[in-house]
């Protein structure tokens, strides 16, 4: 299992997905930006010894992943297809960060 530091380092070197032409995917990317900041804040709180509702965070991550799974997997604009793949990668890293927070809090 990766540590919070390892995953945050991966996120720091992974470019955030660009905003696509497709409105639905664009809306999801905007929500991803908010969720990314929220999870990063929870990671910092956990590392500082603060209270983190891990169960709620995990449920939010599951809900967010389910919303991504509902998106189309191909788009008319070739750039949007690349952005979709970048979103998938970035979301997996956020899921890894949530798992690292969960693991850290259980120690």
ABEGO torsion letter per residue (X at the ends): XBBAAAAAAAAAABBBBBBBABAAAAAAAAAAAAAAAAAAAAAAAAAAGBBBBAAAAAAAAAAAAAAAAABBABBABAAAAAAAAAAAAAAAAAAAAAAAAAAAAAX
